[in-house]
Amino acid sequence: MASKKTSKERADYKITDDLGGLEILDAEYEKQNFSRHSHEGYTIGVIETGAQRFYRTGGHHVAPQDTIILVNADEVHSGHSATEGGWAYRAMYPLPKQLEQLTKDLYLPSYGAPYFPNAVISDPELANQLRLVFNTLENSDNRLLRETLIYGTLVKLMGRHAKSRLNPNLETKAQKQLLLVKEFLDDYPQADVSLDELAKLAAISPYHLVRSFQKEFGLPPHAYQIQSRLRLARKLLKLGHSISDTAQECGFHDQSHFHRHFKKANGYTPGQYIKKR
């Protein structure tokens, strides 16, 4: 007797408080049929498997695997499967005021919130960057990393696919301002600091901080923070601290997170480092 096929219906919904209450959805549907509705925020999603058919003001669309779906804020849309096996996707729902704040940070106060003319876009690089964002939000609590990835991804999305393309003011800030950020990350590597807080410290927008810091020091702030944490970790391990205590004191998410970054940077594990002492 053939076993009964189970329907794939799953929806994991989260609100990321540290990112202004950004809503995130990781879902898989087979029978779900969304009626026409609208959201207060934008819908920015990646189709992971299958394909989705949906209506967005102006017409009907099909989004196959690996494409990006875009629905503007307050835009009426629907959704159901375009394939027999259903579809899976991950999406975020930023509010217009959140995207508008990004344009202000780019020194484009008159730009306002963007409008995305295309409901479905094929942009493999950006789709993979969105996946990295979703994976990071799921697995990392590093505020600096989370903010940087979200910020850079949304700026790239607007720059490539909004109706009015972004032309950011790329003026560079004095090295003294960047050194303030570098010195903070050197002195307090374990601090759970956000990109916005570092930007305020340097009196520079988050966008310009990331670009200028990487140009000046070779790494973006979140990656430089990891290296500062690793420098502190080696000092603590030399002093006889345990690997687990060192991971915690240096601000790593957990011991495996510390282990992974330590080996990636040094070519050997914390345990091997201790044995060499």
Secondary structure, DSSP 8 states (H G I E B T S, - for coil): ---------EEEEEEEGGGTTEEEEEEEESS-EEEEE--SS-EEEEEEEEEEEEEETTEEEEEETT-EEEE-TT--EEEEESSTT-EEEEEE---HHHHHHHHHHTT-TTT-S-----SEE--HHHHHHHHHHHHHHHH---HHHHHHHHHHHHHHHHHHHSSS----------HHHHHHHHHHHHH-TT----HHHHHHHHTS-HHHHHHHHHHHHSS-HHHHHHHHHHHHHHHHHHTT--HHHHHHHTT-SSHHHHHHHHHHHHSS-HHHHHHH-
